[in-house]
Amino acid sequence: TTCGPEHLDFVKSMGADRAFNYHEEKWYEVLANKSVDVVYDCVAHKGTGELTFPKLKQGGRYVPLLPYSLAGREAKKERPDIKQKAIFCTDCAFHAHLDELTKLVDAGQLRPHVDQAYVKARLKGQA
């Protein structure tokens, strides 16, 4: 995973095999080609797909949060074994998706961390 220096210990405690301080290292320059199964891209900068495809193992997957970081035609042509799909979960209204996440948590395959919770304030006069 990549993060700032203040979060390195946290991501390691969550199970990261390797944590890159993105202020000092560029993950795509450090990781060996065909060394990663999945890239889950929470930043979704344009061009990340092209950087990601060479790093993915045979049959790997690239999952960005936004479609404009998906790999382009040339990268897909060079690596047809890679699957990519942008996932929108800004409102997470898809209950089936939440059910799948629940299964992963229950199986111990996903360990969530809640940093902060936001509660909608009630308007004056509402029950």
C-alpha positions as CSV (number, residue, x, y, z in Angstrom):
1,T,0.0,0.0,0.0
2,T,1.0,3.6,-0.3
3,C,0.5,6.3,2.3
4,G,2.1,9.2,4.0
5,P,4.8,8.6,6.7
6,E,2.3,9.2,9.5
7,H,0.3,6.2,8.5
8,L,3.0,3.6,7.8
9,D,2.7,1.8,11.1
10,F,-1.1,1.8,10.9
11,V,-1.2,0.2,7.4
12,K,1.3,-2.4,8.5
13,S,-0.8,-3.2,11.6
14,M,-3.7,-3.7,9.2
15,G,-1.7,-6.4,7.4
16,A,0.1,-4.6,4.6
17,D,3.0,-6.7,3.4
18,R,4.8,-3.6,2.2
19,A,4.0,0.1,2.8
20,F,5.4,2.8,0.6
21,N,5.8,6.4,1.8
22,Y,4.6,8.1,-1.4
23,H,6.5,11.3,-0.5
24,E,9.8,9.3,-0.9
25,E,9.0,6.4,-3.2
26,K,7.0,5.8,-6.4
27,W,5.4,2.4,-6.1
28,Y,5.5,1.8,-9.8
29,E,9.3,2.3,-9.8
30,V,9.9,0.0,-6.8
31,L,7.5,-2.9,-7.4
32,A,8.7,-5.6,-9.8
33,N,6.7,-6.3,-12.9
34,K,4.2,-9.1,-12.5
35,S,4.5,-9.1,-8.7
36,V,1.0,-8.0,-7.6
37,D,-2.4,-9.8,-7.8
38,V,-4.7,-6.8,-7.4
39,V,-4.4,-3.0,-7.3
40,Y,-7.2,-1.2,-5.6
41,D,-6.8,2.4,-6.5
42,C,-8.4,4.9,-4.1
43,V,-6.6,7.9,-5.7
44,A,-7.5,7.3,-9.3
45,H,-5.2,9.7,-11.1
46,K,-5.3,9.7,-14.9
47,G,-2.6,7.3,-16.2
48,T,-2.5,5.0,-13.1
49,G,-3.9,2.1,-15.2
50,E,-0.9,2.3,-17.5
51,L,1.5,2.2,-14.6
52,T,-0.5,-0.6,-12.9
53,F,-0.8,-3.1,-15.8
54,P,2.9,-4.1,-15.9
55,K,3.0,-4.7,-12.2
56,L,0.1,-7.1,-12.2
57,K,0.6,-10.9,-12.2
58,Q,-1.0,-13.1,-15.0
59,G,-4.7,-12.7,-14.6
60,G,-4.4,-9.8,-12.2
61,R,-7.1,-7.2,-11.5
62,Y,-7.1,-3.4,-11.5
63,V,-9.9,-1.7,-9.5
64,P,-9.9,2.1,-9.4
65,L,-12.6,4.2,-7.8
66,L,-13.0,6.4,-10.9
67,P,-13.1,5.4,-14.6
68,Y,-10.6,8.0,-15.9
69,S,-7.7,6.1,-14.3
70,L,-8.5,2.9,-16.2
71,A,-5.8,1.6,-18.5
72,G,-6.1,2.7,-22.1
73,R,-6.3,0.7,-25.3
74,E,-2.5,0.1,-25.7
75,A,-2.0,-1.2,-22.2
76,K,-5.0,-3.5,-22.6
77,K,-3.7,-4.8,-25.9
78,E,-0.3,-5.6,-24.3
79,R,-1.9,-7.4,-21.3
80,P,-5.2,-8.9,-22.3
81,D,-5.0,-11.2,-19.3
82,I,-5.7,-8.3,-16.9
83,K,-9.2,-7.4,-15.9
84,Q,-10.1,-3.9,-14.8
85,K,-13.3,-2.3,-13.6
86,A,-14.0,1.0,-12.0
87,I,-16.3,0.7,-8.9
88,F,-18.4,3.6,-7.8
89,C,-19.3,3.3,-4.1
90,T,-19.8,7.0,-3.2
91,D,-23.2,6.3,-1.7
92,C,-22.9,2.5,-1.3
93,A,-26.7,2.1,-1.9
94,F,-26.1,-1.3,-3.4
95,H,-27.0,-3.6,-0.6
96,A,-25.7,-6.7,-2.4
97,H,-22.2,-5.0,-2.4
98,L,-22.5,-4.3,1.3
99,D,-23.5,-8.0,1.9
100,E,-20.4,-9.1,0.0
101,L,-18.2,-6.9,2.2
102,T,-19.9,-8.3,5.3
103,K,-19.0,-11.8,4.2
104,L,-15.4,-10.8,3.8
105,V,-15.3,-9.2,7.3
106,D,-17.0,-12.2,8.8
107,A,-14.5,-14.6,7.1
108,G,-11.6,-12.5,8.5
109,Q,-10.5,-11.5,5.0
110,L,-11.3,-7.8,5.4
111,R,-10.5,-5.9,8.6
112,P,-12.4,-2.5,8.5
113,H,-11.1,0.5,10.4
114,V,-13.5,3.4,11.2
115,D,-11.5,6.6,11.7
116,Q,-14.5,8.9,12.2
117,A,-18.3,8.7,12.0
118,Y,-20.5,11.4,10.8
119,V,-24.1,11.7,12.1
120,K,-26.7,13.7,10.3
121,A,-27.9,16.4,12.6
122,R,-31.6,16.6,13.2
123,L,-33.4,19.7,12.1
124,K,-35.2,21.6,14.9
125,G,-38.7,20.3,15.3
126,Q,-38.1,16.8,13.8
127,A,-38.6,13.8,15.9
